Amino acid sequence: MSSPLIQLLVLAGIALFLILRLRDVLGTREGFEKPQATRKEGKRPDREAFEVIEGGPDSDITDHVDEKSDAARALVAMKAQEPSFSVGEFLGGARGAYEMILMGFEAGEMADIKPFLSDEVYESFAMVVENRRSQGLSVEAKFIGLRELKLEDANYDSATQTGEVTVRFVGELTSVVRDKGGDIIEGNPNEVKPQKDIWTFARKMGADNPNWQLVATGG
C-alpha cells in the first residue's frame, strides 16, 4: 500500500474519532443525534409553591411556559425562594453563557469556563480537549449567532433549594479541524452550520453566588 494512501486512511480515522467525541460532549450538528448527559432528578416543588402569585399569573413565567405546567410551578417556587429571580434575565444570561462556554470548549480554554461547569460536565469537556491535543488536532470555530433559544423545562428541589432550568439552543457557527501541520481534515471555514444543544443549568436559589452552572448537556 502506498505511503500517501496510508496517510489518508490515518487522517480519516482521526477525523472520525474526533467527530464521535464531539457528539458525546456537545449537541448535534446537521441533524445528528447524541446520547443525553443525565443528572439526578430533583424533587418537584411542594404543592404550596404551586399557588398562583397574588395579582394573577406572572408574565415573566407565562411568557415562557404554560402557566399550568410543572415547569411554571417550579419557577414560582424558585421566585418564592429568591424574589429577585427573573426568568427573562436568566435567559438573557443563558444566551451569553452558551456562546462563552461553547467557544471556550472549541478553543480548548477550559480554565476560563470551569467556574460555569459542574464537575461532571467539566471532566467530560476536558477529556475531549485533552484527546485533541494528544493527537495534535485543533479546532477553529466562529460563533455566528443564535437562531433559537427556548426554555424547555424547570425543576425545583425544596429540600436543597436548588433550581434547575433546561434551555434549548440552536446556534450557528463555522468550524474546522486542523492537524498538527495546519491542514484542514474536517469542516469548511466558509460554511455556516447549525449547532443544536439542550443544556440544563442549576443553582441554589437565594445563595450569595449568582452564577448558574451547566450540569447536563444533550442535543
N, C-alpha and C positions, 0 to 999 in steps of 0.2 A: 504494500500500500504506500502510495507516495506521501512525502512529508507534508505538502500543502493540504492534502485530504485529511491527514491525521489531525493537523492543527484545527481545521474547520470543524471536525467532529468534537474535539475537546471544547472549543468555544461554544458550540451548540449545547453541549451538556451543561456547561457552566451557566449559560443563559437560562436554560430550563430550570435548573436548581434555584436560581435567584428568583425567578417568577413565582415558583411554588412557595418559597419562603415569604415573599412579599404578600401573597394571597393569604397566608396563615396569620399574618400580623395585622394588616390593614384591611380595607374593604375591597370592593370589586371594581374592576375596570372593564369596560366593553362587555358588560353583561355576565362576566364570570361570577360564580358563587363561591363562598368560603364558609368554613365552619365557624359558628359563633364562639367567642371567648366569653364563657359564662362566669357568673359570680353567684354567691349565695343569695337566695331570695329573702328579702326582709319582710317584716310583718306589715300588713295593711294598717292604716291608721284606725284608732279606736272609733267606735260609732259616733261618739260625741263630736269628733272632729269633722264629721260629715255634714253637720248642720250648716245651712246657708248663712253666710255672713249677714249681720243686721244691715238692712237697707237694700237687700236684693243681691242677685248674683254679682260676683266680682268680674268685671270685664277684663281685667288683667289675666284672669284664668280662662274665662269663657271665650276669649278671642283665640285661644289656642287648643282647648279641648272641650268636649261636650260637658255641660255643667252637671249631668247626672252620672258621669263616668267615675270609675275608681281613681283615675288619674286626677280628676278635678278634686275629689275628696282628699287625696294625698296632698295636693297643692294647698288646699285650705288648711290642712293640719300643719304644713310647713310654715305657712304665714302666721298661724296662731302661735307657733313656737318662736318665730322671728318676724315680727310685724313689718320690718323694713324690707323683707324679701320681695322682689318684683320679678315676675315671670318674664316680662318684656326685657328687663335689664339683664336677666340671666341669659336669655337667648342672644342678646347683643354681645355679651361676653363670650358665649359659646362660639359665635361666629369668628371672633378674633382668635380664640384658643385653638379652633380647628386648623386654621392656616398656620399658626405658630407651631403646633405640635406636628402636623403633617410635614411641614417643610424642615423642621428640626430633625425629624426622623430621616427624611430623604437625604439630608446633608450629613447625617451621622453625628450631629451636635447634641448628644444625649444629655450633657451636663446642663444645657440651657433649658431643657424641657422636663428634667427629672422631678422638680417640685410639683409639677402638674399631673404626674402619673402615679398610680398606685404601684406598690412593689411588684405585683404580678405583671402588670402591663409594662412597667419599665424593663423587667427582666426579659420579657418576650421581645420587645423592641431592640434591646441591647444585643440579644443573641443574633438577630438578623444583621445588625450593623457590624458586629464582630466577624460574622461569616463572610460578609462582603470584603472587609479589609484583609482577611486571611487569604482571599483569592485574588487580591489585587484589583478588585472591582470598585467602581464609584458610580454614584447616581447624580445626575444633574437634572434638577426639576425647577419649574417655574409655575407658581400658582397664578392662574388667570382670574378666577373668581368663583363665587358660589351661584349655582343655578337653583338650588333648593335648600331650605332649612326648615325643618318641621319638628315640633315636639311630638314624640311618639308615645311616651308613657311617663308616669311618675309614680314613685312609691315612697312611703314614709314609715319608718320603724320607730314607734313611740317609745320603745324600751331603750333604744340607743340615741334617739332624737336625730337619726340620720335620714336625710332626704336623698333620693336618687331621681335623676331626670334623664330620660333617654331621648336623644335627638338624632334625627335622620339628616344627613348631609349629602348633597350631590354637588361636588366641586368640579372644576375644570382646570387641567394643568397639562403642561408638556413635560415629558420625562424621557431621559435616555440613560442607558447603562454603558459605561466605558470600561475597557480592560486596562491593565497596567500600562499599556503602551499608548493609551488615549483613544483607541479606536472604538467606535460605537458598535456594540454587539446586540443591542436591543433598543427599540424606540426610534422616534423621529423628533428632532428638536423643533420642527415646524408644525407638528400635528397635535392639536388640542384634543385631549381625551377626557371623558367623564370619570370621576372617582367617586364611588358610592360607599358611604360608611354609615353605620348606626352605632353611635357611641353613648355610653352611659357615664354620667358624671355624678359624684357623690360628695356630700359634705355634712358635718354635724351642724344642724341648724342652731343658731344662737351663739355659736362659737366665735371667739375673737378673730380667728383666722378666716378671712373672707374667701380664700381660694378654694375652688372646687377641684377635685381630682378625677382624672379619667380612670374608671375602674373596670370597664369592659368594652370590647370592640367587636364589631360584626359588620356584615355587609349584605 
